[in-house]
Amino acid sequence: MKNFYRNFLKLCSMLVLQNVVTLSVNLADNIMLGAFSETALSGVTTVNQV
């Protein structure tokens, strides 16, 4: 049973790390293009949802 929880936590930590990286990249895109134009920001926001 202890081995199951260890493997489960390893898997969950990798998923959390992947989500944090994806969120960071999307946030950086929004910040960079937010100063550029509203059209660019809406395009990036739409693509980030895919």
PDB file of N, CA, C and O in Angstrom:
ATOM      1  N   MET A   1       0.823  -1.199   0.000  1.00  0.00           N
ATOM      2  CA  MET A   1       0.000   0.000   0.000  1.00  0.00           C
ATOM      3  C   MET A   1       0.865   1.261   0.000  1.00  0.00           C
ATOM      4  O   MET A   1       0.539   2.245  -0.664  1.00  0.00           O
ATOM      5  N   LYS A   2       1.965   1.225   0.746  1.00  0.00           N
ATOM      6  CA  LYS A   2       2.861   2.379   0.808  1.00  0.00           C
ATOM      7  C   LYS A   2       3.491   2.658  -0.554  1.00  0.00           C
ATOM      8  O   LYS A   2       3.697   3.814  -0.924  1.00  0.00           O
ATOM      9  N   ASN A   3       3.792   1.609  -1.286  1.00  0.00           N
ATOM     10  CA  ASN A   3       4.375   1.750  -2.618  1.00  0.00           C
ATOM     11  C   ASN A   3       3.392   2.423  -3.581  1.00  0.00           C
ATOM     12  O   ASN A   3       3.788   3.224  -4.427  1.00  0.00           O
ATOM     13  N   PHE A   4       2.115   2.090  -3.440  1.00  0.00           N
ATOM     14  CA  PHE A   4       1.084   2.704  -4.283  1.00  0.00           C
ATOM     15  C   PHE A   4       1.047   4.214  -4.080  1.00  0.00           C
ATOM     16  O   PHE A   4       1.027   4.973  -5.049  1.00  0.00           O
ATOM     17  N   TYR A   5       1.037   4.651  -2.816  1.00  0.00           N
ATOM     18  CA  TYR A   5       0.978   6.084  -2.531  1.00  0.00           C
ATOM     19  C   TYR A   5       2.230   6.808  -3.005  1.00  0.00           C
ATOM     20  O   TYR A   5       2.149   7.948  -3.462  1.00  0.00           O
ATOM     21  N   ARG A   6       3.376   6.165  -2.902  1.00  0.00           N
ATOM     22  CA  ARG A   6       4.614   6.778  -3.383  1.00  0.00           C
ATOM     23  C   ARG A   6       4.541   6.997  -4.896  1.00  0.00           C
ATOM     24  O   ARG A   6       4.881   8.074  -5.387  1.00  0.00           O
ATOM     25  N   ASN A   7       4.102   5.981  -5.629  1.00  0.00           N
ATOM     26  CA  ASN A   7       3.966   6.103  -7.080  1.00  0.00           C
ATOM     27  C   ASN A   7       2.888   7.116  -7.454  1.00  0.00           C
ATOM     28  O   ASN A   7       3.043   7.864  -8.419  1.00  0.00           O
ATOM     29  N   PHE A   8       1.820   7.138  -6.708  1.00  0.00           N
ATOM     30  CA  PHE A   8       0.736   8.080  -6.959  1.00  0.00           C
ATOM     31  C   PHE A   8       1.212   9.521  -6.782  1.00  0.00           C
ATOM     32  O   PHE A   8       0.895  10.381  -7.603  1.00  0.00           O
ATOM     33  N   LEU A   9       1.961   9.787  -5.730  1.00  0.00           N
ATOM     34  CA  LEU A   9       2.471  11.133  -5.484  1.00  0.00           C
ATOM     35  C   LEU A   9       3.495  11.556  -6.528  1.00  0.00           C
ATOM     36  O   LEU A   9       3.548  12.728  -6.901  1.00  0.00           O
ATOM     37  N   LYS A  10       4.307  10.619  -7.001  1.00  0.00           N
ATOM     38  CA  LYS A  10       5.251  10.939  -8.072  1.00  0.00           C
ATOM     39  C   LYS A  10       4.497  11.359  -9.329  1.00  0.00           C
ATOM     40  O   LYS A  10       4.846  12.351  -9.968  1.00  0.00           O
ATOM     41  N   LEU A  11       3.473  10.606  -9.674  1.00  0.00           N
ATOM     42  CA  LEU A  11       2.680  10.912 -10.859  1.00  0.00           C
ATOM     43  C   LEU A  11       1.961  12.251 -10.711  1.00  0.00           C
ATOM     44  O   LEU A  11       1.940  13.055 -11.643  1.00  0.00           O
ATOM     45  N   CYS A  12       1.384  12.483  -9.563  1.00  0.00           N
ATOM     46  CA  CYS A  12       0.676  13.748  -9.328  1.00  0.00           C
ATOM     47  C   CYS A  12       1.628  14.936  -9.357  1.00  0.00           C
ATOM     48  O   CYS A  12       1.276  15.999  -9.868  1.00  0.00           O
ATOM     49  N   SER A  13       2.824  14.768  -8.818  1.00  0.00           N
ATOM     50  CA  SER A  13       3.772  15.887  -8.817  1.00  0.00           C
ATOM     51  C   SER A  13       4.196  16.250 -10.233  1.00  0.00           C
ATOM     52  O   SER A  13       4.400  17.427 -10.531  1.00  0.00           O
ATOM     53  N   MET A  14       4.331  15.267 -11.107  1.00  0.00           N
ATOM     54  CA  MET A  14       4.670  15.552 -12.500  1.00  0.00           C
ATOM     55  C   MET A  14       3.527  16.291 -13.201  1.00  0.00           C
ATOM     56  O   MET A  14       3.774  17.194 -14.001  1.00  0.00           O
ATOM     57  N   LEU A  15       2.296  15.918 -12.911  1.00  0.00           N
ATOM     58  CA  LEU A  15       1.144  16.599 -13.502  1.00  0.00           C
ATOM     59  C   LEU A  15       1.032  18.033 -13.012  1.00  0.00           C
ATOM     60  O   LEU A  15       0.716  18.934 -13.788  1.00  0.00           O
ATOM     61  N   VAL A  16       1.288  18.247 -11.741  1.00  0.00           N
ATOM     62  CA  VAL A  16       1.246  19.599 -11.185  1.00  0.00           C
ATOM     63  C   VAL A  16       2.341  20.453 -11.813  1.00  0.00           C
ATOM     64  O   VAL A  16       2.099  21.608 -12.164  1.00  0.00           O
ATOM     65  N   LEU A  17       3.533  19.901 -11.957  1.00  0.00           N
ATOM     66  CA  LEU A  17       4.637  20.628 -12.570  1.00  0.00           C
ATOM     67  C   LEU A  17       4.311  21.012 -14.016  1.00  0.00           C
ATOM     68  O   LEU A  17       4.602  22.128 -14.447  1.00  0.00           O
ATOM     69  N   GLN A  18       3.711  20.088 -14.755  1.00  0.00           N
ATOM     70  CA  GLN A  18       3.330  20.375 -16.139  1.00  0.00           C
ATOM     71  C   GLN A  18       2.303  21.509 -16.189  1.00  0.00           C
ATOM     72  O   GLN A  18       2.408  22.398 -17.035  1.00  0.00           O
ATOM     73  N   ASN A  19       1.333  21.488 -15.311  1.00  0.00           N
ATOM     74  CA  ASN A  19       0.320  22.549 -15.285  1.00  0.00           C
ATOM     75  C   ASN A  19       0.920  23.896 -14.902  1.00  0.00           C
ATOM     76  O   ASN A  19       0.514  24.925 -15.442  1.00  0.00           O
ATOM     77  N   VAL A  20       1.872  23.907 -13.984  1.00  0.00           N
ATOM     78  CA  VAL A  20       2.513  25.158 -13.584  1.00  0.00           C
ATOM     79  C   VAL A  20       3.303  25.749 -14.749  1.00  0.00           C
ATOM     80  O   VAL A  20       3.259  26.958 -14.977  1.00  0.00           O
ATOM     81  N   VAL A  21       4.023  24.905 -15.484  1.00  0.00           N
ATOM     82  CA  VAL A  21       4.789  25.384 -16.636  1.00  0.00           C
ATOM     83  C   VAL A  21       3.850  25.932 -17.706  1.00  0.00           C
ATOM     84  O   VAL A  21       4.102  27.002 -18.261  1.00  0.00           O
ATOM     85  N   THR A  22       2.780  25.217 -17.996  1.00  0.00           N
ATOM     86  CA  THR A  22       1.820  25.671 -19.002  1.00  0.00           C
ATOM     87  C   THR A  22       1.185  26.991 -18.589  1.00  0.00           C
ATOM     88  O   THR A  22       1.051  27.896 -19.413  1.00  0.00           O
ATOM     89  N   LEU A  23       0.795  27.112 -17.338  1.00  0.00           N
ATOM     90  CA  LEU A  23       0.204  28.351 -16.841  1.00  0.00           C
ATOM     91  C   LEU A  23       1.195  29.507 -16.942  1.00  0.00           C
ATOM     92  O   LEU A  23       0.816  30.619 -17.309  1.00  0.00           O
ATOM     93  N   SER A  24       2.447  29.254 -16.621  1.00  0.00           N
ATOM     94  CA  SER A  24       3.467  30.306 -16.685  1.00  0.00           C
ATOM     95  C   SER A  24       3.685  30.800 -18.107  1.00  0.00           C
ATOM     96  O   SER A  24       3.806  32.003 -18.338  1.00  0.00           O
ATOM     97  N   VAL A  25       3.736  29.879 -19.056  1.00  0.00           N
ATOM     98  CA  VAL A  25       3.924  30.269 -20.462  1.00  0.00           C
ATOM     99  C   VAL A  25       2.719  31.059 -20.957  1.00  0.00           C
ATOM    100  O   VAL A  25       2.879  32.077 -21.630  1.00  0.00           O
ATOM    101  N   ASN A  26       1.525  30.602 -20.631  1.00  0.00           N
ATOM    102  CA  ASN A  26       0.318  31.322 -21.048  1.00  0.00           C
ATOM    103  C   ASN A  26       0.267  32.718 -20.425  1.00  0.00           C
ATOM    104  O   ASN A  26      -0.127  33.677 -21.088  1.00  0.00           O
ATOM    105  N   LEU A  27       0.658  32.833 -19.175  1.00  0.00           N
ATOM    106  CA  LEU A  27       0.667  34.128 -18.514  1.00  0.00           C
ATOM    107  C   LEU A  27       1.688  35.064 -19.161  1.00  0.00           C
ATOM    108  O   LEU A  27       1.408  36.244 -19.370  1.00  0.00           O
ATOM    109  N   ALA A  28       2.860  34.542 -19.476  1.00  0.00           N
ATOM    110  CA  ALA A  28       3.884  35.354 -20.142  1.00  0.00           C
ATOM    111  C   ALA A  28       3.396  35.829 -21.511  1.00  0.00           C
ATOM    112  O   ALA A  28       3.619  36.981 -21.881  1.00  0.00           O
ATOM    113  N   ASP A  29       2.736  34.955 -22.259  1.00  0.00           N
ATOM    114  CA  ASP A  29       2.176  35.344 -23.559  1.00  0.00           C
ATOM    115  C   ASP A  29       1.161  36.466 -23.404  1.00  0.00           C
ATOM    116  O   ASP A  29       1.174  37.435 -24.164  1.00  0.00           O
ATOM    117  N   ASN A  30       0.287  36.334 -22.424  1.00  0.00           N
ATOM    118  CA  ASN A  30      -0.738  37.358 -22.204  1.00  0.00           C
ATOM    119  C   ASN A  30      -0.122  38.693 -21.792  1.00  0.00           C
ATOM    120  O   ASN A  30      -0.580  39.749 -22.228  1.00  0.00           O
ATOM    121  N   ILE A  31       0.893  38.652 -20.970  1.00  0.00           N
ATOM    122  CA  ILE A  31       1.528  39.896 -20.529  1.00  0.00           C
ATOM    123  C   ILE A  31       2.249  40.567 -21.694  1.00  0.00           C
ATOM    124  O   ILE A  31       2.128  41.777 -21.885  1.00  0.00           O
ATOM    125  N   MET A  32       3.002  39.783 -22.478  1.00  0.00           N
ATOM    126  CA  MET A  32       3.757  40.363 -23.594  1.00  0.00           C
ATOM    127  C   MET A  32       2.841  40.950 -24.655  1.00  0.00           C
ATOM    128  O   MET A  32       3.087  42.054 -25.142  1.00  0.00           O
ATOM    129  N   LEU A  33       1.794  40.231 -25.017  1.00  0.00           N
ATOM    130  CA  LEU A  33       0.931  40.699 -26.096  1.00  0.00           C
ATOM    131  C   LEU A  33      -0.168  41.633 -25.618  1.00  0.00           C
ATOM    132  O   LEU A  33      -0.824  42.280 -26.435  1.00  0.00           O
ATOM    133  N   GLY A  34      -0.380  41.715 -24.319  1.00  0.00           N
ATOM    134  CA  GLY A  34      -1.372  42.642 -23.794  1.00  0.00           C
ATOM    135  C   GLY A  34      -0.992  44.090 -24.063  1.00  0.00           C
ATOM    136  O   GLY A  34      -1.859  44.943 -24.249  1.00  0.00           O
ATOM    137  N   ALA A  35       0.300  44.360 -24.082  1.00  0.00           N
ATOM    138  CA  ALA A  35       0.765  45.716 -24.362  1.00  0.00           C
ATOM    139  C   ALA A  35       0.811  46.002 -25.857  1.00  0.00           C
ATOM    140  O   ALA A  35       0.934  47.157 -26.266  1.00  0.00           O
ATOM    141  N   PHE A  36       0.714  44.964 -26.669  1.00  0.00           N
ATOM    142  CA  PHE A  36       0.832  45.131 -28.118  1.00  0.00           C
ATOM    143  C   PHE A  36      -0.475  45.601 -28.740  1.00  0.00           C
ATOM    144  O   PHE A  36      -0.554  46.708 -29.274  1.00  0.00           O
ATOM    145  N   SER A  37      -1.505  44.751 -28.667  1.00  0.00           N
ATOM    146  CA  SER A  37      -2.818  45.149 -29.192  1.00  0.00           C
ATOM    147  C   SER A  37      -3.891  44.221 -28.633  1.00  0.00           C
ATOM    148  O   SER A  37      -3.621  43.105 -28.188  1.00  0.00           O
ATOM    149  N   GLU A  38      -5.106  44.726 -28.674  1.00  0.00           N
ATOM    150  CA  GLU A  38      -6.235  43.940 -28.166  1.00  0.00           C
ATOM    151  C   GLU A  38      -6.506  42.726 -29.043  1.00  0.00           C
ATOM    152  O   GLU A  38      -6.886  41.669 -28.540  1.00  0.00           O
ATOM    153  N   THR A  39      -6.312  42.870 -30.347  1.00  0.00           N
ATOM    154  CA  THR A  39      -6.532  41.761 -31.280  1.00  0.00           C
ATOM    155  C   THR A  39      -5.528  40.639 -31.036  1.00  0.00           C
ATOM    156  O   THR A  39      -5.899  39.466 -31.035  1.00  0.00           O
ATOM    157  N   ALA A  40      -4.265  40.991 -30.829  1.00  0.00           N
ATOM    158  CA  ALA A  40      -3.241  39.982 -30.559  1.00  0.00           C
ATOM    159  C   ALA A  40      -3.529  39.270 -29.243  1.00  0.00           C
ATOM    160  O   ALA A  40      -3.364  38.054 -29.143  1.00  0.00           O
ATOM    161  N   LEU A  41      -3.952  40.014 -28.251  1.00  0.00           N
ATOM    162  CA  LEU A  41      -4.267  39.421 -26.948  1.00  0.00           C
ATOM    163  C   LEU A  41      -5.437  38.457 -27.053  1.00  0.00           C
ATOM    164  O   LEU A  41      -5.398  37.380 -26.459  1.00  0.00           O
ATOM    165  N   SER A  42      -6.476  38.819 -27.795  1.00  0.00           N
ATOM    166  CA  SER A  42      -7.620  37.918 -27.937  1.00  0.00           C
ATOM    167  C   SER A  42      -7.230  36.665 -28.713  1.00  0.00           C
ATOM    168  O   SER A  42      -7.716  35.575 -28.411  1.00  0.00           O
ATOM    169  N   GLY A  43      -6.356  36.807 -29.712  1.00  0.00           N
ATOM    170  CA  GLY A  43      -5.894  35.639 -30.467  1.00  0.00           C
ATOM    171  C   GLY A  43      -5.096  34.680 -29.603  1.00  0.00           C
ATOM    172  O   GLY A  43      -5.290  33.466 -29.668  1.00  0.00           O
ATOM    173  N   VAL A  44      -4.192  35.229 -28.789  1.00  0.00           N
ATOM    174  CA  VAL A  44      -3.364  34.381 -27.928  1.00  0.00           C
ATOM    175  C   VAL A  44      -4.229  33.710 -26.853  1.00  0.00           C
ATOM    176  O   VAL A  44      -4.009  32.546 -26.518  1.00  0.00           O
ATOM    177  N   THR A  45      -5.195  34.430 -26.323  1.00  0.00           N
ATOM    178  CA  THR A  45      -6.071  33.856 -25.314  1.00  0.00           C
ATOM    179  C   THR A  45      -6.880  32.701 -25.889  1.00  0.00           C
ATOM    180  O   THR A  45      -7.075  31.684 -25.224  1.00  0.00           O
ATOM    181  N   THR A  46      -7.342  32.853 -27.101  1.00  0.00           N
ATOM    182  CA  THR A  46      -8.104  31.785 -27.746  1.00  0.00           C
ATOM    183  C   THR A  46      -7.230  30.567 -27.999  1.00  0.00           C
ATOM    184  O   THR A  46      -7.663  29.439 -27.765  1.00  0.00           O
ATOM    185  N   VAL A  47      -6.009  30.777 -28.473  1.00  0.00           N
ATOM    186  CA  VAL A  47      -5.112  29.651 -28.752  1.00  0.00           C
ATOM    187  C   VAL A  47      -4.677  28.964 -27.471  1.00  0.00           C
ATOM    188  O   VAL A  47      -4.518  27.743 -27.458  1.00  0.00           O
ATOM    189  N   ASN A  48      -4.480  29.716 -26.387  1.00  0.00           N
ATOM    190  CA  ASN A  48      -4.060  29.121 -25.126  1.00  0.00           C
ATOM    191  C   ASN A  48      -5.119  28.192 -24.540  1.00  0.00           C
ATOM    192  O   ASN A  48      -4.790  27.294 -23.764  1.00  0.00           O
ATOM    193  N   GLN A  49      -6.369  28.394 -24.896  1.00  0.00           N
ATOM    194  CA  GLN A  49      -7.438  27.538 -24.373  1.00  0.00           C
ATOM    195  C   GLN A  49      -7.486  26.191 -25.067  1.00  0.00           C
ATOM    196  O   GLN A  49      -8.101  25.253 -24.559  1.00  0.00           O
ATOM    197  N   VAL A  50      -6.846  26.083 -26.223  1.00  0.00           N
ATOM    198  CA  VAL A  50      -6.899  24.828 -26.994  1.00  0.00           C
ATOM    199  C   VAL A  50      -5.984  23.801 -26.455  1.00  0.00           C
ATOM    200  O   VAL A  50      -5.913  22.695 -26.990  1.00  0.00           O
TER     201      VAL A  50
END
